[in-house]
Amino acid sequence: MISVFVVFRKLFRAIRIGFADPTFRGTVQLAVVLILAGTLFYARVEHWTLFHSLYFSVTTLTTVGYGDFSPETEVGRAFTIFYVLIGLGVVLSMVTQIAGHATKRNHSA
């Protein structure tokens, strides 16, 4: 249990340090905008609750995709194609930057 705490502590430090980097801030802002856009889109088009829409947006962009929700409309499916293609790169870039800041922190500690 202590190891989980240590990992999360390092993760949050890396994120905090990352916010000093304008590129990292921009990537996080873009990821937040994409998740909010997806949430609002799915709530409106698929008639899901905001929470279900947020859940689907996050699980889709992080490639978890449990399969418990999927778009039923053609518009929703078409949006999801582009949403994944654009959003996956943004989320991957953000995770890569977090990992980079975490390893920089580990080497300096």
C-alpha positions as CSV (number, residue, x, y, z in Angstrom):
1,M,0.0,0.0,0.0
2,I,2.9,2.4,0.7
3,S,4.3,1.8,-2.8
4,V,1.0,3.0,-4.3
5,F,1.2,6.1,-2.2
6,V,4.8,6.7,-3.4
7,V,3.9,6.3,-7.0
8,F,1.0,8.7,-6.8
9,R,3.1,11.2,-4.9
10,K,5.7,11.1,-7.7
11,L,3.0,11.3,-10.3
12,F,1.5,14.4,-8.7
13,R,4.9,16.0,-8.3
14,A,5.7,15.4,-12.0
15,I,2.3,17.0,-13.0
16,R,3.0,20.0,-10.7
17,I,6.5,20.5,-12.1
18,G,5.1,20.0,-15.6
19,F,2.8,23.0,-15.3
20,A,5.9,25.2,-15.3
21,D,6.4,24.1,-19.0
22,P,4.1,26.0,-21.4
23,T,4.0,23.1,-23.8
24,F,2.7,20.8,-21.0
25,R,0.1,23.3,-19.9
26,G,-1.1,23.7,-23.5
27,T,-1.4,19.9,-23.9
28,V,-3.3,19.6,-20.6
29,Q,-5.6,22.4,-21.6
30,L,-6.2,20.8,-25.0
31,A,-6.9,17.4,-23.3
32,V,-9.4,19.1,-21.0
33,V,-11.1,20.9,-23.9
34,L,-11.4,17.6,-25.8
35,I,-12.9,15.7,-22.9
36,L,-15.4,18.5,-22.2
37,A,-16.3,18.7,-25.9
38,G,-16.8,14.9,-26.1
39,T,-18.8,15.0,-22.9
40,L,-21.1,17.7,-24.2
41,F,-21.4,16.1,-27.6
42,Y,-22.4,12.7,-26.2
43,A,-24.8,14.2,-23.7
44,R,-26.6,16.1,-26.5
45,V,-26.5,13.6,-29.4
46,E,-26.6,10.3,-27.6
47,H,-28.9,11.6,-24.7
48,W,-26.6,10.2,-22.0
49,T,-26.2,11.9,-18.6
50,L,-23.2,14.2,-18.2
51,F,-21.5,11.7,-16.0
52,H,-22.0,8.8,-18.5
53,S,-20.8,11.1,-21.3
54,L,-17.7,12.1,-19.3
55,Y,-17.0,8.5,-18.4
56,F,-17.3,7.4,-22.1
57,S,-15.0,10.3,-23.2
58,V,-12.3,9.4,-20.7
59,T,-12.4,5.7,-21.3
60,T,-12.4,6.2,-25.0
61,L,-9.4,8.6,-25.1
62,T,-7.4,6.5,-22.7
63,T,-8.2,3.4,-24.8
64,V,-9.6,1.6,-21.8
65,G,-13.0,1.2,-23.6
66,Y,-14.9,-1.2,-21.3
67,G,-17.6,-1.5,-23.9
68,D,-20.5,-0.8,-21.6
69,F,-21.4,2.3,-23.6
70,S,-21.2,2.9,-27.3
71,P,-22.7,5.5,-29.6
72,E,-26.0,4.4,-31.2
73,T,-26.4,7.2,-33.7
74,E,-24.6,7.5,-37.0
75,V,-23.5,11.0,-36.0
76,G,-22.2,9.7,-32.7
77,R,-20.2,7.0,-34.4
78,A,-18.8,9.4,-37.0
79,F,-17.8,11.8,-34.2
80,T,-16.2,9.0,-32.3
81,I,-14.0,8.1,-35.2
82,F,-12.5,11.6,-35.4
83,Y,-12.6,12.0,-31.6
84,V,-10.4,9.0,-31.1
85,L,-8.0,9.9,-33.9
86,I,-7.4,13.4,-32.6
87,G,-7.8,12.8,-28.9
88,L,-5.6,9.8,-28.7
89,G,-2.6,11.7,-29.9
90,V,-3.3,14.5,-27.4
91,V,-3.7,12.1,-24.4
92,L,-0.6,10.2,-25.5
93,S,1.4,13.4,-25.7
94,M,0.2,14.4,-22.2
95,V,1.1,11.1,-20.7
96,T,4.5,11.1,-22.4
97,Q,5.2,14.6,-21.0
98,I,4.2,13.5,-17.5
99,A,6.5,10.5,-17.7
100,G,9.3,12.8,-18.9
101,H,8.9,15.1,-16.0
102,A,8.7,12.2,-13.6
103,T,12.0,10.8,-14.9
104,K,13.7,14.2,-14.7
105,R,12.5,14.4,-11.1
106,N,13.8,11.0,-10.3
107,H,17.3,11.7,-11.8
108,S,17.6,15.0,-9.8
109,A,16.5,13.5,-6.5
